[in-house]
Amino acid sequence: MPEIVLDGLVKRYGSCRAADGLSLEIRDGEYLCILGPTGSGKTTCLRMICGLTRPDGGRVLFDGRDATRDPVSARSATMLSQSYSLFPPKTVHENVMFSPKIKEWPEEEAKQVVKSMIGMVHMESKAESYPRELSGGQQQRTALARALASDSEILLLDEPLRALDARLRLELRKELRSMVKEMGLTAIHVTHDQDEALEMADRIAVIRGGRIIQVGTPMDVFRDPATPFVANFVGRSNIFSGRKTGESGGASEIEVSGAGGAVATVRARASDIPIGGAAAVAVKIGATAMAGSGGDGPGYFPGKVARVLYEGATITVEADTPFGAVSAKLPDRMYEDYSEGMEVSIGWRPEDASVFGTPPERLEEELRLD
């Protein structure tokens, strides 16, 4: 399998830059998820790897060889697009059989592979149906099975699970990753679903505005975000803006200002931001605590519960504070412990709070999704 390197790719559509110096390395046999909001350049990235779109600048390298101008047929890559591109006059079975038949596989081997792929996507009962007789989710599963049966070394997946119902989507996350690993493929999976990326990826590449802004393991990207945008996009965060006033006990001390002249000093991870320097603090909602009635707990500042959302295994408690709205994700057993209007004290462990040298006037732009 080839190592794939994207070296400073640029792609313009009029005044829009779908790729703006995009650089990324995909390792042999890796399941890499490219995660980003709508319009960030995810699909364009896949199309340039596959050869369907030619970059205006930069290179695509396969095992160190410049493949930027290679045709699609020379790249050993199969792309599953959002449009599915099934053959209307062919049944599900015939669509999945297309690549093995074209490549003249031995008949028994081809039948076994096709049966396995159709089974993996739970389409056995629809094997003799035509695309027009299928729902959107069933068409997507058929396209996924066809891609897996293509015998390509590289699988390019553009939102492959987006049209599926929630339960099937969760099931296919596990099965798709396992199948890719068993087949020894390199997979590049584009998604805007952070849970999907966290569960499936060996590594996650976060893309924004046509640039890769962080690459790392799911744990690294979730726990140690490179920017406030990553902190809030990969696992929702509470974010506060202020200035660094000190460093003690291995933690940064950040003074944040709020409505009505409110001021609080909060603690976050150690940082090299100078004393007096602008700082943004980001705390995952799952690491944010709302302690006790009366707001007199060990937190940094008080709040008042605005709503409590029941989510099954968890609840989300949203509170109004002088420093903006703050949310905490808590176990569902605590549902009865919180009620609208209840006063709480809000805090977190310093090691759970990321800190960035981002001035207040830039924070809104930094957190923008488009």
N, C-alpha and C positions, 0 to 999 in steps of 0.2 A: 504494500500500500504506500502511496506517496505521502511525503510531508508536504503540506501546502503552506506557502508564505505569500501573504498579500503585502506588497511593498509600496506604500504611499499612493494608493489608488485614488484617482479623481474621476468623478463622473458628474457632468452638468446637464441639467434640463432647463434651458433658458437661464433665468437668474437663480434657479434652485441648484444647490450642490447636494446631490444624493450621496456622494462620497467625497470627502474633503481631506485628502491625505490619509486615507484609511490604511492602517497597517495591523497585521494579525498573523500569528503563526498557529497552524493547526497540526497537531502531532499525529503520527501514524496510529491508527486504531483508536483514536480519541472520539468520545461523544461530547461535542462542544455545542453549547447553546449560545446563540447570539440573542441577547435580550435588550429590548428597547421599546420606546413608545411608538405609536403610529407615525409614519413619516420620517423615522430616524435614519433610514437607509438600509434596513435589514434585507429586504428582498433584492435590492440592487446589488448588495454584497454577494448574495447567492448567485445571481445571474452572471456576475463577472467571473465567479469561480467556475461556473458551468460552461461559460463561453457564449451564452445567449445575449449578453451585453458586453460591448467592448469599451473599456475605460478610456477616458480622454488623456489620462496620464497615469504613471505608475506601472507596476508589473505584477503578474500572477506567476508564481514559481511552483513547479512540481518537482520535488527532489532536487532543488537547486537549478533546474532547467527553466528558462523563460518560456512559459506556455501562454503568454498574453494573447497571441494571435492564432493559437491552435484552434481548429474547428471543434465543435461540440463532440463529434465522433472520436476525437483523439484524446479525450480527457478522462475516460473511464469513470464518468460521473453521471448519476441519474438524479434529476430534480423532480420532486413532487411539488407542483405549483398549487396556488390557492384555487385555480380554476379547474383542477383535477385532470382535464384534457383526456377523458375517456373516449374510446371509439364508439360512437352511437350504435352502429350496426352489430356490435359484438356483445356477447353476454359477459357477465362477470368472469366466468371461467375463461372465456376466450380473451378478454382483456388482460388477465393475469398471465395467460399462456403466451402472450404476444412475444415477449423477449426470448424465452426459451425456444420458441418455435423458429424465430428469425435466426437465432444462433445455432440452430440444428442440434440441440441437446438430444441425447438418447431418450427415446420416448418414455420409458419407465421412470427415468430420473426426472424428466420434466413434469410428469404427472404427479410424482411425489412432492416435488417442490411447490407446485401450484396448489395442491391439496393442503399442504402445510401452511402456506401463506394465507389462503382463504380461511382456514381454520383459525389462524392467529387473530384475524380481524373479525371473527364471528359472522362470516357471511355464507356459511354452508347452505343455509336454506334459500339463499338468493343466487346461487351459483349459475342458474340458467336464466336469470332475469337480465333485462337490458337496462342501460343507464337511465332511460326515460321512466322506468318503472321503480326507480330507487329514490329514497329521500336524499337530502343533501348529505347527511351523515353517512348513509350507506355508500353513496358515491365516493365520499372521502376515504372510507375504509377500503373500497375497491382500488382506488388510486394508490393507496399506501401498500396494499398487497402486490400490485403490479410493480411498484418501485422496488420492493424487497426481492422480487423474483427476477430482477433485471441482470443479476450477476455483475453489477458494477462494484468497483472498490470503494467508491465515494458516494454517499447518500446525502443529498441536499434536500432538506425538509422545510417547506415554507408553511408555518402554522398547521402542521399535519393533524392536529387533534381539535381544531377550533370548532368544527361543526358538530361535534359529538355531544351527547348528553353527559351530565356530570359524572354519573357512575361509570359509564363506559370509558370516559376520558381518563379517569383515575386508573382503571384496569389496564388500559392500553399503554399508559405511561410505563408501567413495569414491563409489560410484554414486549413493547417496541425496543426499549433499551436492552433487554435480555437477548432478543433476537439479533440485534445489531452486533452485540458482543460475541454471541455464539458464531455468527457468520464472519467475524473478523473484519468488519467494515469500519471505515472512518465516516462518522456522521456529523453533519453540521445542521443544527436544528434551530430555526428562527422562531421566536415566540415573543409575545408581549406579556405572557403569563408568568409572573415570578415564581409561583408555586411549581409550575411545570418545569422551569429551568432548574430550580433548586433540587428537585427530586431526581431529575434525569441526567444532569450534566456531570461529566468529569471536571470540566471547567466551564465558567460562564464568561462571555465577553459582553460587557455592557456598551451599547452603542448609542450615541446621541449626536444629531446634526452631522451625520456622515463620518464621525470619528469614533474610534474605540477609546473609551475613557477609563476602563478598568478591565483587567483579565485576572481571574483567579479561581480557586476552587469555590464551590457554593458556600462553604463555611467562611472562607476568607472574604468573599464579596459581601456576605450578609453581616459578618461581625466587624469587619475592618474596612468600611467603604472609603473610597478615595476622595469623594466629593460629597457635598450635601445632597446633590441630585441622586447619586447612587444610594445614599443612606435612606432617602425617602422613597425611591422607586423599588428597591429590592428590600422589601419589608418596611412597612410604613413606620415613620419616625415622628416624634415630637421634636421640633426644631426651635431653638431660641438664639437670639442675636445679642451680643454684648461686647465687653472688652475684658481682656485678661488682666487681673489685678495681682496675681501671685501664683506661686507654686509651692505646695507643701505636701509631705507624706506621699510623694509620687503621683500627685494629682494637680491638675490646673485648676485655679480658682477664677471663675468667670462672673463678672457682674453684669446682670441683665436688667434692662429697664422695661417698665410696662406702663399701662394706662394710669392716669391720675398721679404720676410721679412715683409709682411703685418701683422699688429696687430690691433685688435679691442676689445673693452670691451663691452660685451653684458650683459643683465640682465635676470635673471630667478627667479623661485620661491626660497623662503628662504630654506636653507639646513643646515645640521650639518656638512658638509664637512669643514675641517679646512682650514684656510687661507694658501694658497700655495699648497693645495691638488689638485690632478688631478680631472677634472670634464668633463662630457659630457653633452651637452645641446641638448634637443630634442623638436622641435616645429612642431606641425601638419601643413601640408601644407595649411589646411583651416584656420589656425590662423596666417599665415605668410603674411605680407603686403609688397607690392612693390609700393612705393609711387613715383608719379610724374616724369615728364621728367627732365633730367639733373642730377638725382641722388643726389639732395641736400635737400631731405625731412628729416623727423625726425628719420630716421632709424639708424641702427648701422654701416652699411658698404654699399658701392656701388656695383652695378652689372650691367651687360649688358644683355638685353633680347636675348636669343638664339632661342626660338621658342614659339609660342602661339598655344595651342591645343584647338579646339572647341569641347565641349562634350555635347552639348544640353543645359541643365539648367545651366551649369558651364563652365568655361574655366580653363585650367592650363597654367600658364606662367612659363617657365623655363628660368633661368638666370645663366650666368657664373659670378662667383665672385672669389676674391682671396682666398676664404675659401671653394672652391668647388662649384658644381652645387647646385642651390637652386630653389625650386618650390613653387608656390603659387596657390591655388585654389580660384577662384574669380567668382562672378556672370557673367552670359553670356552677360549681358548688357554692360560689360566693354571690350568686344572683340575688339572694334575699338580703345580703348584707348592704346593698346600696339602693338608694331611692332618690328620685328627683328632688333637688333642693338641699340634699345632705351636704354638709361641709366636710371637706377632706383636706389632708395634707399630702402634698405631692413631692416625691423624691425618687432617687435611684442610686445605685452604686456607681462611684466614679469610673470604675473600670468598664461599665456598660455604656458610657457616654463618649461618643466620638467628638473631636473638636477640630475645627477647620479655621484657617485664617481668612474668612470671608467677611468683607465689610457689610453692614446692614443694607446699604443701598444696592448691593449686588445680589442679595439673598433671594429676592422674589424672582429675578431673572434666572438665577441658578436652579431654582426649583420648578420652573416652568416645564411642562411636558412636551410642548410642540416646538 
